[in-house]
Amino acid sequence: MFSKVFQVENLNIIYVDMNDIITYKICTSDLTQWMDARIQELENSIAEKELSLGNVSGLCKYCRYQTRCYNDGNGLITKPLSIPKKYN
C-alpha cells in the first residue's frame, strides 16, 4: 500500500498486555483492492444500519466484540472467550 512512499521489508504487529508481549509477522502483500472492498462493505453496512460481516482470524480472541459477533452470527464460529459488559 505504501510502496510508492517507502519500501517495507518486514511488518509486525505487537500485542502487549500486563502479562505478555506477542509479535505477529504480517505478510507484505498488496491489500489495496481488499481495503477498497472492505471500506465499501463498511460504508454499505452503516448506510443500511446493519452489522458488517466479521473477518474471522486468530486475533478474534483478543477482541472485545467477539461475543457480539458470535451471538449475531456474523463471523466468529468458536465459543467466545470474552464476557460482554452490561451498559445502561
DSSP file (Angstrom, degrees, kcal/mol; ACC not computed):
  #  RESIDUE AA STRUCTURE BP1 BP2  ACC     N-H-->O    O-->H-N    N-H-->O    O-->H-N    TCO  KAPPA ALPHA  PHI   PSI    X-CA   Y-CA   Z-CA
    1    1 A M              0   0    0      0, 0.0     3,-0.3     0, 0.0    29,-0.1   0.000 360.0 360.0 360.0 -39.3    0.0    0.0    0.0
    2    2 A F    >>  +     0   0    0      1,-0.2     4,-2.7     2,-0.1     3,-1.9   0.185 360.0 117.7-104.5  16.8    2.8    2.4    0.8
    3    3 A S  T 34 S+     0   0    0      1,-0.3    -1,-0.2     2,-0.2    27,-0.0   0.756  73.8  56.1 -60.5 -24.5    5.4    1.1   -1.6
    4    4 A K  T 34 S+     0   0    0     -3,-0.3    -1,-0.3     1,-0.1     3,-0.1   0.725 114.7  39.3 -76.9 -20.1    5.4    4.4   -3.5
    5    5 A V  T <4 S-     0   0    0     -3,-1.9     2,-0.3     1,-0.4    -2,-0.2   0.879 132.8 -15.0 -93.7 -48.6    6.4    6.2   -0.3
    6    6 A F     <  -     0   0    0     -4,-2.7     2,-0.5     2,-0.0    -1,-0.4  -0.989  67.5-105.7-155.7 156.1    8.8    3.7    1.3
    7    7 A Q        -     0   0    0     -2,-0.3     2,-0.6    -3,-0.1    -4,-0.1  -0.722  26.9-152.5 -88.4 126.6    9.8    0.1    1.0
    8    8 A V        +     0   0    0     -2,-0.5     3,-0.1     1,-0.2    20,-0.0  -0.885  17.5 175.2-100.9 119.8    8.6   -2.3    3.6
    9    9 A E  S    S-     0   0    0     -2,-0.6     2,-0.3     1,-0.4    -1,-0.2   0.825  71.2  -0.6 -93.1 -36.7   10.9   -5.3    4.2
   10   10 A N        -     0   0    0     17,-0.1     2,-0.4     2,-0.0    -1,-0.4  -0.987  63.2-158.4-151.6 152.7    9.1   -6.9    7.1
   11   11 A L  E     +A   26   0A   0     15,-0.7    15,-3.1    -2,-0.3     2,-0.3  -0.994  11.3 178.7-136.8 132.5    6.0   -5.9    9.1
   12   12 A N  E     -A   25   0A   0     -2,-0.4     2,-0.5    13,-0.2    13,-0.2  -0.973  19.9-147.7-134.5 147.9    4.9   -7.0   12.6
   13   13 A I  E     -A   24   0A   0     11,-2.5    11,-3.1    -2,-0.3     2,-0.5  -0.958  18.6-153.7-109.4 134.1    2.1   -6.3   14.9
   14   14 A I  E     -A   23   0A   0     -2,-0.5     2,-0.5     9,-0.2     9,-0.2  -0.943   4.7-162.5-114.3 122.8    2.9   -6.3   18.6
   15   15 A Y  E     -A   22   0A   0      7,-3.3     7,-3.0    -2,-0.5     2,-0.4  -0.903  14.5-178.4-102.6 125.6    0.3   -7.1   21.2
   16   16 A V  E     +A   21   0A   0     -2,-0.5     2,-0.2     5,-0.2     5,-0.2  -0.988  10.7 155.4-128.8 130.8    1.2   -6.1   24.8
   17   17 A D        -     0   0    0      3,-2.5     3,-0.1    -2,-0.4    -2,-0.0  -0.756  60.7 -80.6-135.1-170.6   -0.7   -6.5   28.0
   18   18 A M  S    S+     0   0    0     -2,-0.2     3,-0.1     1,-0.2    -2,-0.0   0.673 126.7  32.5 -68.7 -16.0    0.2   -6.7   31.7
   19   19 A N  S    S+     0   0    0      1,-0.2     2,-0.3     0, 0.0    -1,-0.2   0.610 120.1  19.4-114.5 -16.7    1.3  -10.3   31.4
   20   20 A D        -     0   0    0     -3,-0.1    -3,-2.5     2,-0.0     2,-0.4  -0.977  46.9-146.3-155.1 159.3    2.7  -10.9   27.9
   21   21 A I  E     -A   16   0A   0     -2,-0.3     2,-0.4    -5,-0.2    -5,-0.2  -0.990  24.8-176.6-129.7 123.6    4.2   -9.5   24.7
   22   22 A I  E     -A   15   0A   0     -7,-3.0    -7,-3.3    -2,-0.4     2,-0.5  -0.975  10.6-156.6-125.4 134.9    3.3  -11.2   21.5
   23   23 A T  E     -A   14   0A   0     -2,-0.4     2,-0.5    -9,-0.2    -9,-0.2  -0.936   3.9-163.0-112.5 131.7    4.6  -10.4   18.0
   24   24 A Y  E     -A   13   0A   0    -11,-3.1   -11,-2.5    -2,-0.5     2,-0.4  -0.962  15.3-138.2-113.6 124.5    2.7  -11.4   14.8
   25   25 A K  E     -A   12   0A   0     -2,-0.5     2,-0.4   -13,-0.2   -13,-0.2  -0.676  20.3-152.2 -80.8 132.6    4.5  -11.4   11.5
   26   26 A I  E     -A   11   0A   0    -15,-3.1   -15,-0.7    -2,-0.4     2,-0.1  -0.888  15.8-118.5-109.8 134.2    2.4   -9.9    8.7
   27   27 A C        -     0   0    0     -2,-0.4     2,-0.7     1,-0.1   -17,-0.1  -0.472  20.5-136.4 -67.5 140.6    2.7  -10.8    5.1
   28   28 A T        +     0   0    0     -2,-0.1     2,-0.2   -19,-0.1    -1,-0.1  -0.342  52.1 139.7 -98.8  52.6    3.7   -7.8    3.0
   29   29 A S        -     0   0    0     -2,-0.7     2,-0.6     1,-0.1    -3,-0.0  -0.555  64.2 -92.6 -90.8 161.2    1.3   -8.3    0.1
   30   30 A D        +     0   0    0     -2,-0.2     3,-0.2     1,-0.1     4,-0.2  -0.627  43.2 173.6 -76.5 115.7   -0.6   -5.5   -1.7
   31   31 A L     >  +     0   0    0     -2,-0.6     4,-2.9     1,-0.1     5,-0.2   0.121  41.3 114.9-108.4  18.6   -4.0   -5.3    0.0
   32   32 A T  H  > S+     0   0    0      1,-0.2     4,-2.3     2,-0.2     5,-0.2   0.917  79.6  44.4 -58.1 -47.9   -5.2   -2.2   -1.8
   33   33 A Q  H  > S+     0   0    0      2,-0.2     4,-2.3     1,-0.2    -1,-0.2   0.908 114.3  50.1 -65.2 -41.6   -8.1   -3.9   -3.6
   34   34 A W  H  > S+     0   0    0      1,-0.2     4,-2.7     2,-0.2    -2,-0.2   0.919 111.0  49.5 -62.1 -43.1   -9.1   -5.8   -0.4
   35   35 A M  H  X S+     0   0    0     -4,-2.9     4,-2.7     2,-0.2    -2,-0.2   0.901 109.8  50.9 -64.5 -40.8   -9.1   -2.5    1.6
   36   36 A D  H  X S+     0   0    0     -4,-2.3     4,-2.0    -5,-0.2    -1,-0.2   0.924 113.3  45.6 -60.6 -44.4  -11.2   -0.7   -1.1
   37   37 A A  H  X S+     0   0    0     -4,-2.3     4,-2.3     2,-0.2    -2,-0.2   0.895 113.3  49.6 -66.1 -40.5  -13.8   -3.6   -1.0
   38   38 A R  H  X S+     0   0    0     -4,-2.7     4,-2.5     2,-0.2    -2,-0.2   0.907 109.7  50.6 -66.8 -42.0  -13.8   -3.7    2.8
   39   39 A I  H  X S+     0   0    0     -4,-2.7     4,-2.6     2,-0.2    -1,-0.2   0.920 111.3  49.0 -60.5 -43.7  -14.3    0.1    3.1
   40   40 A Q  H  X S+     0   0    0     -4,-2.0     4,-2.4    -5,-0.2    -2,-0.2   0.911 110.7  50.7 -62.8 -41.9  -17.2   -0.2    0.6
   41   41 A E  H  X S+     0   0    0     -4,-2.3     4,-2.1     2,-0.2    -2,-0.2   0.911 112.0  46.9 -61.7 -43.3  -18.7   -3.0    2.7
   42   42 A L  H  X S+     0   0    0     -4,-2.5     4,-2.3     2,-0.2    -2,-0.2   0.900 111.3  50.8 -66.7 -41.1  -18.4   -1.0    5.9
   43   43 A E  H  X S+     0   0    0     -4,-2.6     4,-2.4     1,-0.2    -2,-0.2   0.908 110.8  49.4 -62.4 -41.1  -20.0    2.1    4.3
   44   44 A N  H  X S+     0   0    0     -4,-2.4     4,-2.4     2,-0.2    -2,-0.2   0.899 109.6  51.9 -63.6 -40.9  -22.9    0.0    3.0
   45   45 A S  H  X>S+     0   0    0     -4,-2.1     5,-2.4     2,-0.2     4,-0.6   0.901 110.8  47.7 -62.4 -41.6  -23.4   -1.5    6.5
   46   46 A I  H ><5S+     0   0    0     -4,-2.3     3,-0.7     3,-0.2    -2,-0.2   0.927 112.6  48.5 -64.9 -44.8  -23.5    2.0    8.0
   47   47 A A  H 3<5S+     0   0    0     -4,-2.4    -2,-0.2     1,-0.2    -1,-0.2   0.874 117.5  41.1 -63.9 -37.3  -26.0    3.2    5.4
   48   48 A E  H 3<5S-     0   0    0     -4,-2.4    -1,-0.2    -5,-0.2    -2,-0.2   0.465 107.6-126.9 -89.3  -2.1  -28.2    0.1    5.9
   49   49 A K  T <<5 +     0   0    0     -3,-0.7     2,-0.3    -4,-0.6    -3,-0.2   0.902  67.3 125.7  54.9  46.2  -27.8    0.3    9.7
   50   50 A E      < -     0   0    0     -5,-2.4     2,-0.2    -6,-0.1    -1,-0.2  -0.915  67.4-100.8-127.7 155.3  -26.7   -3.4    9.8
   51   51 A L        -     0   0    0     -2,-0.3     2,-0.1    -3,-0.1     3,-0.1  -0.551  38.5-127.0 -73.5 139.7  -23.6   -5.1   11.2
   52   52 A S        -     0   0    0     -2,-0.2     2,-0.2     1,-0.1    -1,-0.1  -0.447  33.6 -90.1 -80.2 161.2  -21.0   -5.9    8.7
   53   53 A L        -     0   0    0     -2,-0.1    22,-0.2     1,-0.1    -1,-0.1  -0.483  47.2-119.9 -69.4 141.3  -19.6   -9.4    8.4
   54   54 A G        -     0   0    0     20,-2.8     2,-0.8    -2,-0.2    -1,-0.1  -0.348   9.0-125.7 -78.4 162.2  -16.6  -10.0   10.6
   55   55 A N        -     0   0    0     -2,-0.1     2,-0.2     2,-0.0    20,-0.1  -0.862  33.3-148.8-106.4  93.0  -13.1  -11.1    9.4
   56   56 A V        +     0   0    0     -2,-0.8     2,-0.3     3,-0.1    19,-0.0  -0.429  35.0 137.9 -71.5 130.1  -12.5  -14.1   11.5
   57   57 A S    >   -     0   0    0     -2,-0.2     3,-1.7     0, 0.0     4,-0.2  -0.914  69.2 -83.9-154.0 179.4   -8.9  -14.8   12.4
   58   58 A G  G >  S+     0   0    0     -2,-0.3     3,-0.9     1,-0.3     4,-0.1   0.690 120.2  69.8 -63.9 -18.3   -6.8  -16.0   15.4
   59   59 A L  G >  S+     0   0    0      1,-0.2     3,-2.0     2,-0.1     4,-0.3   0.621  74.5  85.8 -75.8 -12.0   -6.8  -12.3   16.5
   60   60 A C  G X  S+     0   0    0     -3,-1.7     3,-1.7     1,-0.3    -1,-0.2   0.812  75.1  69.8 -58.2 -29.6  -10.5  -12.6   17.4
   61   61 A K  G <  S+     0   0    0     -3,-0.9    -1,-0.3     1,-0.3    -2,-0.1   0.667  99.6  48.6 -66.3 -12.5   -9.6  -14.0   20.8
   62   62 A Y  G <  S+     0   0    0     -3,-2.0     2,-0.3    -4,-0.1    -1,-0.3   0.447  90.1 105.6-100.1  -2.7   -8.3  -10.5   21.7
   63   63 A C    X   -     0   0    0     -3,-1.7     3,-1.1    -4,-0.3     4,-0.2  -0.594  63.0-147.5 -87.2 137.5  -11.3   -8.6   20.5
   64   64 A R  T 3  S+     0   0    0     -2,-0.3     3,-0.2     1,-0.2     4,-0.2   0.609  98.3  55.2 -75.4 -11.6  -13.8   -7.1   23.0
   65   65 A Y  T 3> S+     0   0    0      1,-0.2     4,-2.2     2,-0.1    -1,-0.2   0.267  71.2 107.3-103.3  10.7  -16.7   -7.7   20.5
   66   66 A Q  H <> S+     0   0    0     -3,-1.1     4,-2.2     1,-0.2    -1,-0.2   0.856  78.5  52.4 -61.4 -35.3  -16.1  -11.4   20.0
   67   67 A T  H  > S+     0   0    0     -3,-0.2     4,-2.7     2,-0.2    -1,-0.2   0.901 108.9  50.9 -66.0 -39.7  -19.3  -12.3   22.0
   68   68 A R  H  > S+     0   0    0      2,-0.2     4,-2.5     1,-0.2     6,-0.2   0.930 110.7  47.8 -63.6 -45.6  -21.4  -10.0   19.9
   69   69 A C  H  X>S+     0   0    0     -4,-2.2     5,-1.6     1,-0.2     4,-1.2   0.910 113.3  49.1 -60.0 -42.6  -20.1  -11.5   16.6
   70   70 A Y  H  <5S+     0   0    0     -4,-2.2     3,-0.3    -5,-0.2    -2,-0.2   0.935 114.5  43.6 -63.7 -47.4  -20.7  -15.0   17.9
   71   71 A N  H  <5S+     0   0    0     -4,-2.7    -2,-0.2     1,-0.2    -1,-0.2   0.840 116.2  46.9 -69.5 -34.0  -24.3  -14.1   19.1
   72   72 A D  H  <5S-     0   0    0     -4,-2.5    -1,-0.2    -5,-0.2    -2,-0.2   0.615 105.8-127.4 -83.1 -12.8  -25.2  -12.2   15.9
   73   73 A G  T  <5 +     0   0    0     -4,-1.2    -3,-0.2    -3,-0.3    -4,-0.1   0.761  66.3 132.7  74.2  24.4  -23.7  -14.9   13.6
   74   74 A N  S   <S-     0   0    0     -5,-1.6   -20,-2.8    -6,-0.2     2,-0.2  -0.207  83.2 -47.6-104.2  43.1  -21.5  -12.5   11.7
   75   75 A G  S    S+     0   0    0      1,-0.3     2,-0.1    -6,-0.2    -5,-0.1  -0.506 100.3  99.5 141.1 -73.2  -18.2  -14.3   11.7
   76   76 A L        +     0   0    0     -2,-0.2    -1,-0.3     1,-0.2    -3,-0.2  -0.307  35.8 172.6 -61.7 123.5  -16.9  -15.8   14.9
   77   77 A I        +     0   0    0     -2,-0.1     2,-0.2     2,-0.1    -1,-0.2   0.539  52.7  76.5-111.7  -9.9  -17.7  -19.6   15.0
   78   78 A T  S    S-     0   0    0      1,-0.1     3,-0.1     0, 0.0    -8,-0.0  -0.657  99.7 -81.7 -97.8 160.1  -15.9  -20.7   18.1
   79   79 A K        -     0   0    0     -2,-0.2    -1,-0.1     1,-0.1    -2,-0.1  -0.381  55.0-114.2 -60.5 129.3  -17.1  -20.2   21.6
   80   80 A P        -     0   0    0      0, 0.0    -1,-0.1     0, 0.0   -19,-0.1  -0.317  15.6-153.7 -67.8 148.8  -16.1  -16.6   22.6
   81   81 A L  S    S+     0   0    0     -3,-0.1     2,-0.2     2,-0.0   -20,-0.1   0.636  70.9  80.6 -92.5 -18.5  -13.5  -16.1   25.4
   82   82 A S        -     0   0    0    -19,-0.2   -18,-0.0     1,-0.0   -20,-0.0  -0.483  68.7-141.4 -90.7 160.1  -14.8  -12.7   26.5
   83   83 A I        -     0   0    0     -2,-0.2    -2,-0.0   -16,-0.0   -17,-0.0  -0.986  29.1-122.1-118.1 120.1  -17.7  -11.9   28.7
   84   84 A P        -     0   0    0      0, 0.0     2,-0.2     0, 0.0   -19,-0.1  -0.294  21.1-122.9 -67.1 145.7  -19.6   -8.8   27.5
   85   85 A K        -     0   0    0      1,-0.0     2,-0.5     0, 0.0     0, 0.0  -0.584  22.0-122.2 -81.7 147.9  -20.0   -5.8   29.8
   86   86 A K        -     0   0    0     -2,-0.2     2,-0.4     2,-0.0    -1,-0.0  -0.824  27.7-164.2 -92.1 125.6  -23.5   -4.6   30.6
   87   87 A Y              0   0    0     -2,-0.5     0, 0.0     1,-0.1     0, 0.0  -0.903 360.0 360.0-110.8 138.3  -24.1   -1.0   29.7
   88   88 A N              0   0    0     -2,-0.4    -1,-0.1     0, 0.0    -2,-0.0   0.437 360.0 360.0 -90.2 360.0  -27.0    1.1   31.0
